[in-house]
């Protein structure tokens, strides 16, 4: 990433509100419903142009494309990876890790309100989501299907920057970390958790390299690294959680092998419970 000794450079983590009247398009992009180049040029690129211009006008130095191409859905995962499918949720089985956490046990009234509203955070204006009735699982070898899906996003971002007619000094693209992806995909194939985690890392590696090859800064999205702390059941010891986190950092570094450090930045949030854990991810300049 670019640095400055004379001013504080500005950026953001990636996800931006979609342009007005475009609210349904991000889900269609993420689910690979819109893939035709002509449709993307006519319907998507102009919206990304607007997103680029608004960031530059606001004084953002390192801009993103709005992160409109990522969703936590079977259709999104199967567009990128092999070995992923869905099955009906069994009785008393959570569809994702978010549905069974120690935090939910600690704040039952709040989460009951969220469930009744059909939202994640009970934020005013948050759109309700339909109940999750399937569990996304790995039933075979998880491998990349190649960079075609991520390249649609990268090519559109490059075209939008060119058409925006504004000066863009630096741009980034977020891609999920292995330890965040395993919040939403359950292992029903690999013998061990490590095998599953590093298979995800291998599958993500091709997308990481595609982002850098396209000339963008790669942002690793890894909010799961700290947020697992208040989710895991039973509650782990501090040392056990340190080891749990170390393996996820190892998986990120495995996926980043051969990518220059200056081409990578690292995003995590919900940083509770790991402040005493002095571990450093290779792609980050700050400790977790």
ABEGO torsion letter per residue (X at the ends): XBBBAABBBBBBAGBBBBBBGAAAAAAAAAAGABABAAAAAAAAAAAAAAAAAAAAAAGBABBBAGGAABBBBAAAAAAABBGBBBBBBBBGBBABAAABBAAAAABAAAAAAAAAAGBAAGBBGBBBBBBBABBBBBABBBBBAEAAAAAAAAAAAAAAAAAAGBBBABBBBBBBBAAAAAAABBBAABABAAAAAAAAAAAAAAAAAAAAAAGBBBBBBBAAAAAAAAABOBBBBAAAAAAAAAAAAAAAAAAABGBBAAABBBBBBGBBGAAABBBBBAABABBX
